[in-house]
Amino acid sequence: MKIIAILAMGIAAACASDLTVYVQDLSAVSAAKLNRAESLANEIFSGAGVKVDWRSGEPSQRENAMVVELVGGTPKDEMPGSLAYALPYEGVHITVFFDRVQRAAEFEPSPNALLAHVLVHEITHLLEGTSRHSESGLMKPHWTLQDVKSMCRRPLAFTADDAQLIQAGLARRSKGTPFVAATTE
């Protein structure tokens, strides 16, 4: 009986997610497109050793989860040129302008790859607890047209620094601290 209990605990630990993300306002995107984007986002995050449990609805108050709101019909004067934004010092909320993601991926077969990269980019801001960007890869401040086209063939990667910051962020979140407050010295 003890062996079965130990095996069950091991399986539960292996299946546990590092991070829970709730996606809201699903009217902006079809379930099939969102599922493909979430699957690709998990593939991208696996390169940094992260497993995301994607859910819909509202997190409970005791969950240390992130919340992504997908919006359509974004006004032109609302953060012009942005596909999404995160609140890294708050550590929970992300807004994705799905209508802009669709337009930016207009010449590709679907916006799934771009949506996956946008989700991963913004979730990484929350994990890192900062608005910093990298000089290359997934956390660049602005993706070129070539970056967007290559996303459909092979996902952009994290830099080694980003992978380390992601792991540090996961460790903080596991202790119930979603972010590190900025310090001034």
N, CA, C and O atoms as a DFTB+ gen file, in Angstrom:
740 C
 N C O
     1  1       0.813      -1.186       0.000
     2  2       0.000       0.000       0.000
     3  2       0.864       1.260       0.000
     4  3       0.538       2.234      -0.678
     5  1       1.970       1.245       0.762
     6  2       2.855       2.413       0.809
     7  2       3.485       2.672      -0.547
     8  3       3.656       3.823      -0.951
     9  1       3.827       1.614      -1.241
    10  2       4.454       1.771      -2.565
    11  2       3.488       2.460      -3.522
    12  3       3.898       3.336      -4.283
    13  1       2.228       2.083      -3.499
    14  2       1.230       2.704      -4.365
    15  2       1.092       4.187      -4.027
    16  3       1.012       5.016      -4.933
    17  1       1.063       4.532      -2.751
    18  2       0.953       5.931      -2.337
    19  2       2.161       6.728      -2.791
    20  3       2.020       7.856      -3.264
    21  1       3.346       6.153      -2.652
    22  2       4.570       6.837      -3.094
    23  2       4.553       7.040      -4.600
    24  3       4.909       8.115      -5.084
    25  1       4.141       6.018      -5.350
    26  2       4.056       6.149      -6.807
    27  2       3.032       7.210      -7.197
    28  3       3.282       8.002      -8.105
    29  1       1.892       7.235      -6.527
    30  2       0.866       8.232      -6.832
    31  2       1.376       9.641      -6.575
    32  3       1.102      10.548      -7.361
    33  1       2.112       9.839      -5.488
    34  2       2.670      11.163      -5.196
    35  2       3.703      11.547      -6.250
    36  3       3.763      12.708      -6.657
    37  1       4.508      10.599      -6.694
    38  2       5.492      10.875      -7.730
    39  2       4.853      11.246      -9.046
    40  3       5.307      12.165      -9.727
    41  1       3.796      10.533      -9.409
    42  2       3.079      10.841     -10.653
    43  2       2.427      12.209     -10.553
    44  3       2.485      12.992     -11.501
    45  1       1.807      12.510      -9.418
    46  2       1.169      13.825      -9.236
    47  2       2.196      14.936      -9.338
    48  3       1.924      15.972      -9.946
    49  1       3.373      14.740      -8.754
    50  2       4.427      15.758      -8.830
    51  2       4.905      15.933     -10.259
    52  3       5.151      17.057     -10.696
    53  1       5.038      14.834     -10.993
    54  2       5.507      14.912     -12.382
    55  2       4.484      15.596     -13.273
    56  3       4.850      16.255     -14.246
    57  1       3.207      15.447     -12.951
    58  2       2.143      16.037     -13.767
    59  2       1.797      17.460     -13.339
    60  3       1.065      18.156     -14.043
    61  1       2.305      17.888     -12.213
    62  2       1.972      19.212     -11.695
    63  2       2.495      20.298     -12.623
    64  3       3.560      20.173     -13.228
    65  1       1.722      21.355     -12.714
    66  2       2.133      22.494     -13.522
    67  2       2.912      23.462     -12.659
    68  3       2.695      23.570     -11.452
    69  1       3.825      24.165     -13.311
    70  2       4.585      25.195     -12.627
    71  2       3.767      26.462     -12.464
    72  3       4.001      27.259     -11.555
    73  1       2.808      26.636     -13.358
    74  2       2.114      27.908     -13.462
    75  2       0.697      27.673     -13.968
    76  3       0.479      26.877     -14.881
    77  1      -0.256      28.363     -13.375
    78  2      -1.639      28.305     -13.837
    79  2      -1.992      29.651     -14.451
    80  3      -1.763      30.703     -13.855
    81  1      -2.558      29.597     -15.662
    82  2      -2.934      30.811     -16.384
    83  2      -4.396      30.685     -16.802
    84  3      -4.780      29.730     -17.478
    85  1      -5.202      31.656     -16.394
    86  2      -6.606      31.722     -16.787
    87  2      -6.736      32.666     -17.970
    88  3      -6.220      33.784     -17.942
    89  1      -7.428      32.212     -19.012
    90  2      -7.673      33.044     -20.188
    91  2      -9.131      33.452     -20.156
    92  3     -10.023      32.617     -20.007
    93  1      -9.366      34.766     -20.298
    94  2     -10.718      35.302     -20.197
    95  2     -11.136      35.995     -21.475
    96  3     -10.307      36.358     -22.309
    97  1     -12.448      36.171     -21.613
    98  2     -13.101      36.793     -22.762
    99  2     -12.770      36.017     -24.027
   100  3     -12.142      36.521     -24.958
   101  1     -13.216      34.784     -24.018
   102  2     -12.923      33.879     -25.119
   103  2     -13.705      34.194     -26.386
   104  3     -13.537      33.508     -27.394
   105  1     -14.556      35.217     -26.359
   106  2     -15.313      35.577     -27.555
   107  2     -14.413      36.159     -28.639
   108  3     -14.798      36.202     -29.807
   109  1     -13.222      36.606     -28.264
   110  2     -12.317      37.222     -29.229
   111  2     -11.625      36.196     -30.126
   112  3     -11.145      36.546     -31.204
   113  1     -11.568      34.927     -29.693
   114  2     -10.817      33.909     -30.431
   115  2     -11.559      32.580     -30.354
   116  3     -12.226      32.287     -29.362
   117  1     -11.437      31.781     -31.408
   118  2     -12.079      30.467     -31.391
   119  2     -11.329      29.536     -30.443
   120  3     -10.132      29.702     -30.208
   121  1     -12.041      28.567     -29.911
   122  2     -11.428      27.597     -28.990
   123  2     -10.305      26.833     -29.679
   124  3      -9.275      26.560     -29.063
   125  1     -10.493      26.487     -30.948
   126  2      -9.470      25.722     -31.673
   127  2      -8.183      26.536     -31.812
   128  3      -7.094      26.009     -31.586
   129  1      -8.296      27.816     -32.181
   130  2      -7.103      28.671     -32.321
   131  2      -6.412      28.857     -30.976
   132  3      -5.185      28.806     -30.886
   133  1      -7.208      29.073     -29.934
   134  2      -6.625      29.266     -28.613
   135  2      -5.925      27.998     -28.142
   136  3      -4.831      28.073     -27.583
   137  1      -6.535      26.840     -28.357
   138  2      -5.903      25.582     -27.950
   139  2      -4.575      25.360     -28.667
   140  3      -3.608      24.908     -28.054
   141  1      -4.523      25.674     -29.965
   142  2      -3.261      25.521     -30.709
   143  2      -2.211      26.499     -30.196
   144  3      -1.039      26.143     -30.074
   145  1      -2.622      27.727     -29.895
   146  2      -1.678      28.718     -29.375
   147  2      -1.168      28.311     -27.997
   148  3       0.022      28.449     -27.715
   149  1      -2.052      27.811     -27.135
   150  2      -1.636      27.368     -25.804
   151  2      -0.686      26.177     -25.887
   152  3       0.281      26.092     -25.130
   153  1      -0.964      25.271     -26.800
   154  2      -0.088      24.109     -26.982
   155  2       1.304      24.546     -27.436
   156  3       2.308      24.053     -26.921
   157  1       1.368      25.468     -28.396
   158  2       2.659      25.979     -28.856
   159  2       3.354      26.765     -27.739
   160  3       4.573      26.680     -27.585
   161  1       2.585      27.525     -26.965
   162  2       3.173      28.260     -25.844
   163  2       3.808      27.294     -24.848
   164  3       4.885      27.572     -24.321
   165  1       3.151      26.162     -24.583
   166  2       3.742      25.154     -23.697
   167  2       5.025      24.588     -24.284
   168  3       5.990      24.337     -23.563
   169  1       5.029      24.388     -25.597
   170  2       6.242      23.901     -26.266
   171  2       7.384      24.911     -26.107
   172  3       8.520      24.531     -25.822
   173  1       7.082      26.175     -26.289
   174  2       8.091      27.230     -26.143
   175  2       8.592      27.273     -24.702
   176  3       9.798      27.307     -24.460
   177  1       7.663      27.271     -23.750
   178  2       8.043      27.328     -22.341
   179  2       8.836      26.097     -21.907
   180  3       9.648      26.184     -20.986
   181  1       8.616      24.964     -22.549
   182  2       9.359      23.758     -22.161
   183  2      10.859      23.971     -22.330
   184  3      11.653      23.330     -21.641
   185  1      11.258      24.860     -23.237
   186  2      12.665      25.188     -23.427
   187  2      13.278      25.866     -22.216
   188  3      14.499      25.882     -22.056
   189  1      12.422      26.432     -21.353
   190  2      12.894      27.062     -20.112
   191  2      12.479      26.234     -18.895
   192  3      12.592      26.686     -17.755
   193  1      11.994      25.007     -19.157
   194  2      11.622      24.119     -18.068
   195  2      10.324      24.485     -17.371
   196  3      10.177      24.247     -16.173
   197  1       9.365      25.072     -18.118
   198  2       8.113      25.524     -17.524
   199  2       6.944      24.745     -18.119
   200  3       6.897      24.506     -19.326
   201  1       6.006      24.352     -17.268
   202  2       4.761      23.714     -17.691
   203  2       3.613      24.602     -17.245
   204  3       3.486      24.918     -16.062
   205  1       2.773      25.008     -18.200
   206  2       1.639      25.880     -17.914
   207  2       0.346      25.073     -17.959
   208  3       0.130      24.274     -18.871
   209  1      -0.499      25.288     -16.974
   210  2      -1.850      24.731     -16.943
   211  2      -2.796      25.843     -17.371
   212  3      -3.020      26.797     -16.627
   213  1      -3.350      25.716     -18.576
   214  2      -4.236      26.737     -19.132
   215  2      -5.665      26.444     -18.713
   216  3      -6.124      25.306     -18.806
   217  1      -6.367      27.468     -18.252
   218  2      -7.751      27.324     -17.818
   219  2      -8.561      28.522     -18.305
   220  3      -8.006      29.543     -18.712
   221  1      -9.878      28.378     -18.255
   222  2     -10.751      29.520     -18.538
   223  2     -11.496      29.848     -17.251
   224  3     -11.566      29.035     -16.330
   225  1     -12.050      31.054     -17.208
   226  2     -12.793      31.466     -16.028
   227  2     -11.976      32.340     -15.101
   228  3     -11.023      33.001     -15.513
   229  1     -12.372      32.327     -13.840
   230  2     -11.747      33.165     -12.814
   231  2     -10.948      32.310     -11.840
   232  3     -11.416      31.252     -11.419
   233  1      -9.756      32.753     -11.480
   234  2      -9.020      32.018     -10.436
   235  2      -9.657      32.256      -9.067
   236  3     -10.301      33.278      -8.831
   237  1      -9.465      31.303      -8.187
   238  2      -9.942      31.507      -6.821
   239  2      -8.999      32.488      -6.133
   240  3      -7.881      32.712      -6.598
   241  1      -9.441      33.060      -5.050
   242  2      -8.632      34.058      -4.332
   243  2      -7.355      33.468      -3.774
   244  3      -6.375      34.189      -3.586
   245  1      -7.344      32.175      -3.506
   246  2      -6.148      31.571      -2.904
   247  2      -5.152      31.055      -3.945
   248  3      -4.062      30.605      -3.592
   249  1      -5.527      31.119      -5.225
   250  2      -4.612      30.669      -6.277
   251  2      -3.588      31.759      -6.603
   252  3      -3.906      32.948      -6.597
   253  1      -2.393      31.346      -6.877
   254  2      -1.339      32.253      -7.325
   255  2      -1.250      32.115      -8.843
   256  3      -0.242      31.659      -9.382
   257  1      -2.333      32.523      -9.522
   258  2      -2.442      32.335     -10.963
   259  2      -2.306      33.662     -11.697
   260  3      -2.409      34.739     -11.111
   261  1      -2.071      33.543     -12.996
   262  2      -2.057      34.707     -13.882
   263  2      -3.376      34.747     -14.635
   264  3      -4.046      33.726     -14.789
   265  1      -3.745      35.946     -15.105
   266  2      -4.990      36.130     -15.837
   267  2      -4.692      36.864     -17.144
   268  3      -4.121      37.955     -17.144
   269  1      -5.093      36.241     -18.263
   270  2      -4.934      36.843     -19.587
   271  2      -6.314      37.217     -20.095
   272  3      -7.209      36.375     -20.157
   273  1      -6.485      38.474     -20.458
   274  2      -7.736      38.912     -21.067
   275  2      -7.484      39.127     -22.561
   276  3      -6.605      39.896     -22.949
   277  1      -8.264      38.441     -23.385
   278  2      -8.189      38.604     -24.833
   279  2      -9.244      39.613     -25.241
   280  3     -10.427      39.426     -24.959
   281  1      -8.828      40.676     -25.900
   282  2      -9.785      41.706     -26.292
   283  2      -9.759      41.909     -27.800
   284  3      -8.738      41.703     -28.455
   285  1     -10.891      42.314     -28.328
   286  2     -11.022      42.665     -29.739
   287  2     -11.529      44.092     -29.828
   288  3     -11.940      44.677     -28.825
   289  1     -11.500      44.643     -31.014
   290  2     -11.997      46.004     -31.184
   291  2     -11.190      47.033     -30.427
   292  3     -11.746      47.982     -29.875
   293  1      -9.884      46.852     -30.397
   294  2      -9.011      47.757     -29.653
   295  2      -9.004      49.136     -30.304
   296  3      -8.755      49.242     -31.505
   297  1      -9.274      50.196     -29.538
   298  2      -9.203      51.549     -30.105
   299  2      -7.790      51.863     -30.608
   300  3      -6.803      51.451     -29.999
   301  1      -7.704      52.581     -31.703
   302  2      -6.401      52.906     -32.298
   303  2      -5.500      53.681     -31.363
   304  3      -4.278      53.560     -31.441
   305  1      -6.085      54.481     -30.476
   306  2      -5.275      55.299     -29.585
   307  2      -4.887      54.577     -28.288
   308  3      -4.224      55.163     -27.433
   309  1      -5.290      53.322     -28.135
   310  2      -4.908      52.555     -26.945
   311  2      -3.604      51.806     -27.211
   312  3      -3.581      50.815     -27.942
   313  1      -2.543      52.284     -26.621
   314  2      -1.218      51.676     -26.772
   315  2      -0.900      51.348     -28.237
   316  3      -0.696      50.183     -28.579
   317  1      -0.858      52.360     -29.093
   318  2      -0.635      52.125     -30.526
   319  2       0.621      51.287     -30.779
   320  3       1.670      51.514     -30.176
   321  1       0.491      50.327     -31.671
   322  2       1.614      49.476     -32.043
   323  2       1.827      48.276     -31.137
   324  3       2.630      47.401     -31.463
   325  1       1.133      48.210     -30.013
   326  2       1.299      47.095     -29.078
   327  2       0.324      45.975     -29.388
   328  3      -0.832      46.219     -29.733
   329  1       0.802      44.742     -29.261
   330  2      -0.053      43.571     -29.413
   331  2      -0.623      43.140     -28.069
   332  3      -1.646      42.459     -28.011
   333  1       0.045      43.540     -26.989
   334  2      -0.373      43.141     -25.646
   335  2       0.423      43.943     -24.629
   336  3       1.374      44.648     -24.965
   337  1       0.003      43.814     -23.373
   338  2       0.816      44.369     -22.294
   339  2       0.566      43.570     -21.022
   340  3      -0.494      42.973     -20.836
   341  1       1.561      43.575     -20.161
   342  2       1.487      42.895     -18.866
   343  2       1.704      43.921     -17.772
   344  3       2.220      45.013     -18.011
   345  1       1.304      43.553     -16.580
   346  2       1.550      44.385     -15.404
   347  2       2.571      43.648     -14.534
   348  3       2.207      43.022     -13.539
   349  1       3.858      43.725     -14.916
   350  2       4.868      42.878     -14.265
   351  2       5.071      43.147     -12.782
   352  3       5.442      42.234     -12.045
   353  1       4.843      44.356     -12.328
   354  2       5.079      44.639     -10.913
   355  2       3.871      44.258     -10.069
   356  3       3.972      44.156      -8.846
   357  1       2.732      44.049     -10.715
   358  2       1.530      43.553     -10.062
   359  2       1.544      42.021     -10.076
   360  3       1.070      41.383      -9.135
   361  1       2.094      41.431     -11.155
   362  2       2.349      40.001     -11.216
   363  2       1.207      39.105     -11.625
   364  3       1.336      37.883     -11.538
   365  1       0.074      39.668     -12.075
   366  2      -1.080      38.817     -12.358
   367  2      -1.679      39.038     -13.746
   368  3      -1.945      38.068     -14.455
   369  1      -1.894      40.280     -14.149
   370  2      -2.735      40.570     -15.311
   371  2      -1.980      40.872     -16.605
   372  3      -0.950      41.546     -16.632
   373  1      -2.567      40.322     -17.682
   374  2      -2.072      40.523     -19.046
   375  2      -3.274      40.846     -19.919
   376  3      -4.334      40.240     -19.765
   377  1      -3.118      41.792     -20.831
   378  2      -4.148      42.085     -21.821
   379  2      -3.542      41.839     -23.195
   380  3      -2.474      42.363     -23.514
   381  1      -4.233      41.032     -24.012
   382  2      -3.803      40.758     -25.387
   383  2      -4.820      41.385     -26.326
   384  3      -6.016      41.107     -26.241
   385  1      -4.332      42.231     -27.217
   386  2      -5.182      42.849     -28.235
   387  2      -5.283      41.860     -29.398
   388  3      -4.529      41.952     -30.367
   389  1      -6.220      40.913     -29.294
   390  2      -6.283      39.826     -30.268
   391  2      -6.557      40.317     -31.677
   392  3      -6.066      39.726     -32.639
   393  1      -7.331      41.388     -31.822
   394  2      -7.588      41.925     -33.159
   395  2      -6.289      42.374     -33.820
   396  3      -6.121      42.211     -35.028
   397  1      -5.375      42.934     -33.044
   398  2      -4.080      43.362     -33.588
   399  2      -3.189      42.167     -33.899
   400  3      -2.443      42.183     -34.878
   401  1      -3.265      41.140     -33.074
   402  2      -2.501      39.910     -33.338
   403  2      -2.954      39.321     -34.672
   404  3      -2.127      38.913     -35.488
   405  1      -4.258      39.277     -34.890
   406  2      -4.775      38.749     -36.155
   407  2      -4.289      39.570     -37.340
   408  3      -3.874      39.014     -38.357
   409  1      -4.341      40.901     -37.211
   410  2      -3.879      41.759     -38.324
   411  2      -2.385      41.592     -38.561
   412  3      -1.948      41.559     -39.711
   413  1      -1.599      41.485     -37.505
   414  2      -0.145      41.344     -37.647
   415  2       0.224      40.023     -38.307
   416  3       1.264      39.927     -38.958
   417  1      -0.618      39.003     -38.146
   418  2      -0.336      37.690     -38.723
   419  2      -1.159      37.441     -39.982
   420  3      -1.322      36.300     -40.414
   421  1      -1.667      38.502     -40.554
   422  2      -2.593      38.412     -41.683
   423  2      -2.052      37.605     -42.864
   424  3      -2.821      36.933     -43.551
   425  1      -0.759      37.662     -43.106
   426  2      -0.211      37.002     -44.286
   427  2       0.322      35.607     -43.980
   428  3       0.875      34.947     -44.859
   429  1       0.163      35.167     -42.768
   430  2       0.558      33.816     -42.380
   431  2      -0.696      32.942     -42.380
   432  3      -1.809      33.468     -42.397
   433  1      -0.534      31.621     -42.361
   434  2      -1.710      30.742     -42.391
   435  2      -2.685      30.994     -41.236
   436  3      -3.896      30.862     -41.417
   437  1      -2.185      31.349     -40.070
   438  2      -3.067      31.657     -38.939
   439  2      -2.275      32.444     -37.906
   440  3      -1.044      32.451     -37.924
   441  1      -2.993      33.106     -37.004
   442  2      -2.293      33.870     -35.975
   443  2      -1.851      33.026     -34.780
   444  3      -1.368      33.580     -33.792
   445  1      -2.002      31.701     -34.842
   446  2      -1.693      30.843     -33.693
   447  2      -0.265      31.007     -33.197
   448  3      -0.036      31.156     -31.997
   449  1       0.690      30.981     -34.110
   450  2       2.100      31.079     -33.697
   451  2       2.386      32.447     -33.081
   452  3       3.074      32.546     -32.065
   453  1       1.862      33.486     -33.694
   454  2       2.086      34.825     -33.138
   455  2       1.399      34.958     -31.783
   456  3       1.989      35.496     -30.847
   457  1       0.164      34.478     -31.662
   458  2      -0.538      34.535     -30.385
   459  2       0.242      33.778     -29.311
   460  3       0.362      34.259     -28.185
   461  1       0.768      32.613     -29.642
   462  2       1.559      31.838     -28.675
   463  2       2.764      32.633     -28.200
   464  3       3.052      32.671     -27.004
   465  1       3.468      33.266     -29.124
   466  2       4.647      34.055     -28.764
   467  2       4.271      35.270     -27.909
   468  3       4.985      35.620     -26.969
   469  1       3.143      35.910     -28.246
   470  2       2.683      37.060     -27.461
   471  2       2.367      36.607     -26.034
   472  3       2.767      37.259     -25.069
   473  1       1.652      35.494     -25.903
   474  2       1.328      34.969     -24.574
   475  2       2.591      34.671     -23.773
   476  3       2.711      35.067     -22.613
   477  1       3.525      33.974     -24.399
   478  2       4.765      33.610     -23.711
   479  2       5.562      34.857     -23.331
   480  3       6.087      34.938     -22.220
   481  1       5.655      35.817     -24.227
   482  2       6.391      37.056     -23.969
   483  2       5.823      37.772     -22.748
   484  3       6.567      38.164     -21.849
   485  1       4.500      37.940     -22.719
   486  2       3.875      38.687     -21.622
   487  2       3.906      37.899     -20.313
   488  3       4.126      38.484     -19.253
   489  1       3.689      36.588     -20.368
   490  2       3.781      35.765     -19.159
   491  2       5.199      35.829     -18.603
   492  3       5.391      35.849     -17.387
   493  1       6.185      35.860     -19.485
   494  2       7.582      35.962     -19.044
   495  2       7.823      37.272     -18.307
   496  3       8.556      37.300     -17.318
   497  1       7.211      38.363     -18.780
   498  2       7.334      39.633     -18.039
   499  2       6.831      39.452     -16.606
   500  3       7.459      39.928     -15.660
   501  1       5.694      38.763     -16.446
   502  2       5.158      38.555     -15.097
   503  2       6.079      37.656     -14.277
   504  3       6.305      37.910     -13.094
   505  1       6.609      36.610     -14.901
   506  2       7.516      35.717     -14.179
   507  2       8.794      36.437     -13.770
   508  3       9.278      36.268     -12.651
   509  1       9.334      37.233     -14.673
   510  2      10.571      37.961     -14.369
   511  2      10.316      39.118     -13.410
   512  3      11.239      39.598     -12.751
   513  1       9.074      39.562     -13.332
   514  2       8.732      40.661     -12.435
   515  2       9.292      41.994     -12.874
   516  3       9.566      42.866     -12.049
   517  1       9.464      42.153     -14.185
   518  2      10.060      43.381     -14.708
   519  2       9.599      43.613     -16.148
   520  3       9.083      42.707     -16.803
   521  1       9.794      44.822     -16.618
   522  2       9.453      45.146     -18.003
   523  2      10.676      45.075     -18.919
   524  3      10.628      45.553     -20.053
   525  1      11.756      44.489     -18.442
   526  2      12.995      44.408     -19.223
   527  2      12.813      43.579     -20.497
   528  3      11.913      42.744     -20.589
   529  1      13.675      43.825     -21.463
   530  2      13.694      43.067     -22.703
   531  2      15.108      42.587     -22.985
   532  3      16.076      43.085     -22.409
   533  1      15.213      41.619     -23.876
   534  2      16.504      41.080     -24.289
   535  2      16.875      41.644     -25.655
   536  3      16.029      42.183     -26.368
   537  1      18.133      41.515     -26.004
   538  2      18.581      42.005     -27.312
   539  2      18.162      41.074     -28.445
   540  3      18.095      41.484     -29.603
   541  1      17.878      39.811     -28.100
   542  2      17.506      38.849     -29.130
   543  2      16.468      37.876     -28.585
   544  3      16.186      37.840     -27.388
   545  1      15.914      37.095     -29.495
   546  2      15.001      36.034     -29.098
   547  2      13.606      36.490     -28.756
   548  3      13.156      37.558     -29.171
   549  1      12.940      35.668     -28.001
   550  2      11.539      35.859     -27.682
   551  2      11.254      37.128     -26.896
   552  3      10.172      37.700     -27.021
   553  1      12.191      37.569     -26.103
   554  2      11.963      38.737     -25.244
   555  2      12.497      40.041     -25.833
   556  3      12.710      41.007     -25.100
   557  1      12.715      40.079     -27.158
   558  2      13.061      41.342     -27.810
   559  2      11.916      42.330     -27.612
   560  3      10.762      41.913     -27.510
   561  1      12.207      43.627     -27.555
   562  2      11.117      44.596     -27.368
   563  2      10.194      44.691     -28.582
   564  3       9.001      44.955     -28.433
   565  1      10.735      44.478     -29.777
   566  2       9.935      44.554     -31.001
   567  2      10.387      43.439     -31.935
   568  3      11.579      43.291     -32.202
   569  1       9.442      42.664     -32.427
   570  2       9.762      41.619     -33.390
   571  2       9.692      42.207     -34.796
   572  3       8.800      42.991     -35.120
   573  1      10.649      41.810     -35.612
   574  2      10.657      42.233     -37.006
   575  2       9.674      41.367     -37.801
   576  3       9.175      40.360     -37.299
   577  1       9.408      41.768     -39.035
   578  2       8.566      40.955     -39.915
   579  2       9.210      39.586     -40.115
   580  3       8.513      38.572     -40.174
   581  1      10.534      39.555     -40.218
   582  2      11.238      38.277     -40.365
   583  2      11.052      37.399     -39.122
   584  3      10.883      36.186     -39.246
   585  1      11.082      38.001     -37.925
   586  2      10.830      37.241     -36.691
   587  2       9.446      36.607     -36.730
   588  3       9.283      35.433     -36.401
   589  1       8.449      37.395     -37.136
   590  2       7.075      36.904     -37.170
   591  2       6.941      35.768     -38.175
   592  3       6.281      34.767     -37.896
   593  1       7.557      35.915     -39.334
   594  2       7.493      34.852     -40.343
   595  2       8.189      33.577     -39.854
   596  3       7.711      32.471     -40.106
   597  1       9.304      33.734     -39.163
   598  2      10.032      32.547     -38.701
   599  2       9.314      31.843     -37.546
   600  3       9.544      30.655     -37.318
   601  1       8.450      32.555     -36.815
   602  2       7.681      31.945     -35.721
   603  2       6.843      30.766     -36.215
   604  3       6.625      29.801     -35.482
   605  1       6.381      30.849     -37.447
   606  2       5.551      29.775     -37.995
   607  2       6.368      28.526     -38.289
   608  3       5.829      27.419     -38.298
   609  1       7.650      28.692     -38.527
   610  2       8.509      27.538     -38.810
   611  2       9.144      26.977     -37.548
   612  3       9.179      25.764     -37.341
   613  1       9.643      27.868     -36.713
   614  2      10.306      27.449     -35.480
   615  2      10.156      28.565     -34.453
   616  3      10.439      29.728     -34.741
   617  1       9.709      28.201     -33.256
   618  2       9.502      29.237     -32.235
   619  2      10.785      29.987     -31.897
   620  3      11.882      29.430     -31.954
   621  1      10.627      31.254     -31.545
   622  2      11.753      32.031     -31.044
   623  2      12.163      31.444     -29.698
   624  3      11.342      30.863     -28.988
   625  1      13.427      31.598     -29.357
   626  2      13.946      30.996     -28.125
   627  2      14.181      32.052     -27.051
   628  3      14.229      33.252     -27.323
   629  1      14.326      31.565     -25.828
   630  2      14.726      32.420     -24.713
   631  2      16.237      32.536     -24.685
   632  3      16.939      31.603     -25.074
   633  1      16.745      33.671     -24.229
   634  2      18.178      33.775     -23.955
   635  2      18.446      33.036     -22.648
   636  3      17.515      32.739     -21.899
   637  1      19.699      32.742     -22.376
   638  2      20.068      32.069     -21.123
   639  2      19.665      32.920     -19.917
   640  3      19.203      32.393     -18.904
   641  1      19.843      34.240     -20.032
   642  2      19.441      35.138     -18.940
   643  2      17.941      35.048     -18.673
   644  3      17.512      34.998     -17.521
   645  1      17.148      35.028     -19.743
   646  2      15.698      34.936     -19.565
   647  2      15.310      33.617     -18.907
   648  3      14.453      33.590     -18.024
   649  1      15.934      32.532     -19.331
   650  2      15.629      31.226     -18.726
   651  2      15.927      31.242     -17.226
   652  3      15.157      30.695     -16.437
   653  1      17.031      31.859     -16.832
   654  2      17.368      31.955     -15.410
   655  2      16.358      32.827     -14.658
   656  3      15.926      32.474     -13.561
   657  1      15.988      33.950     -15.244
   658  2      15.018      34.846     -14.601
   659  2      13.642      34.188     -14.485
   660  3      12.926      34.405     -13.508
   661  1      13.280      33.393     -15.474
   662  2      12.008      32.663     -15.430
   663  2      12.011      31.678     -14.265
   664  3      11.044      31.599     -13.508
   665  1      13.101      30.931     -14.126
   666  2      13.183      29.960     -13.032
   667  2      13.158      30.662     -11.670
   668  3      12.535      30.172     -10.728
   669  1      13.826      31.793     -11.570
   670  2      13.790      32.560     -10.316
   671  2      12.373      33.049     -10.036
   672  3      11.930      33.046      -8.888
   673  1      11.666      33.466     -11.074
   674  2      10.286      33.911     -10.915
   675  2       9.369      32.786     -10.488
   676  3       8.488      32.982      -9.650
   677  1       9.567      31.610     -11.054
   678  2       8.766      30.452     -10.641
   679  2       9.020      30.118      -9.175
   680  3       8.093      29.779      -8.441
   681  1      10.277      30.216      -8.753
   682  2      10.610      29.947      -7.348
   683  2       9.911      30.949      -6.431
   684  3       9.383      30.572      -5.385
   685  1       9.907      32.229      -6.822
   686  2       9.207      33.245      -6.025
   687  2       7.720      32.941      -5.942
   688  3       7.122      33.001      -4.867
   689  1       7.126      32.611      -7.091
   690  2       5.685      32.334      -7.128
   691  2       5.339      31.115      -6.288
   692  3       4.291      31.086      -5.643
   693  1       6.201      30.113      -6.288
   694  2       5.922      28.901      -5.499
   695  2       5.911      29.207      -4.005
   696  3       5.317      28.472      -3.216
   697  1       6.570      30.295      -3.625
   698  2       6.580      30.728      -2.218
   699  2       5.469      31.730      -1.937
   700  3       5.349      32.241      -0.824
   701  1       4.645      32.010      -2.968
   702  2       3.529      32.934      -2.781
   703  2       3.859      34.382      -3.070
   704  3       3.038      35.262      -2.812
   705  1       5.044      34.650      -3.599
   706  2       5.452      36.007      -3.918
   707  2       5.516      36.139      -5.439
   708  3       6.468      35.648      -6.046
   709  1       4.530      36.790      -6.079
   710  2       4.530      36.838      -7.531
   711  2       5.594      37.738      -8.156
   712  3       5.921      37.562      -9.330
   713  1       6.133      38.681      -7.423
   714  2       7.093      39.604      -8.032
   715  2       8.043      40.124      -6.985
   716  3       7.842      39.948      -5.783
   717  1       9.084      40.767      -7.470
   718  2      10.041      41.434      -6.591
   719  2       9.888      42.926      -6.827
   720  3      10.008      43.395      -7.959
   721  1       9.628      43.657      -5.785
   722  2       9.471      45.112      -5.925
   723  2      10.783      45.728      -6.367
   724  3      11.857      45.321      -5.925
   725  1      10.682      46.708      -7.239
   726  2      11.891      47.409      -7.692
   727  2      12.528      48.141      -6.526
   728  3      11.838      48.730      -5.694
   729  1      13.828      48.099      -6.476
   730  2      14.540      48.812      -5.408
   731  2      15.354      49.916      -6.017
   732  3      15.797      49.822      -7.162
   733  1      15.549      50.961      -5.251
   734  2      16.390      52.053      -5.710
   735  2      17.560      52.162      -4.746
   736  3      17.385      52.211      -3.528
   737  1      18.736      52.198      -5.308
   738  2      19.948      52.294      -4.485
   739  2      20.828      53.382      -4.998
   740  3      21.899      53.623      -4.441
